[in-house]
Amino acid sequence: MTPRLTTHARERCVELGISTKRAKRVVQHRTSSYPSSAGHDNNGIVVFSASDSEIAVIWDPDDNCILTVLPRTQEQYVRTSNGFEVRSA
């Protein structure tokens, strides 16, 4: 079944310049996921798709609803004198 999007998720699609269909495809063709932060009051999981490496979505499987859309960024860890630093690639 096709997931629906919250108003916030639709607004994020506009901000990122992507279609809502593209966000829905991430859920429909998901290849990886993990639980989202426990600090949020929802049942969301972070979902990725191998067919779209530029975005991820937070999806509530119980409601079949996309809560938000996120850009996927590459990070690299660089050793510093104080430990490690995270830098965008």
C-alpha positions, 0 to 999 in steps of 0.5 A, a space after each residue: 500500500 502506498 504511504 501517505 505523507 504528513 503536511 510536514 513531509 510534503 513541505 520538506 519535499 518542496 524545500 528539497 525540490 523533490 516530488 512526493 512520489 519520490 519520497 514514497 518510492 523510498 518506502 516502497 523500495 526500502 533496502 535498509 532501516 533503523 529505529 529513529 531517535 527515542 526522543 521523538 513521540 512517534 513510532 518512526 523508523 529511518 528508511 533508505 533505498 538503494 535506488 535513491 541515495 540522495 534522500 531518506 525518510 522517517 516512516 511510521 509503519 503502523 500508520 503507513 505515514 511518512 513523517 519527514 524527508 531528509 537529505 542523505 549526506 556522506 560523512 567522514 571521520 577525521 582524526 584530530 589531536 582531540 579525538 575525531 571530527 565529523 566532516 561532510 564529504 
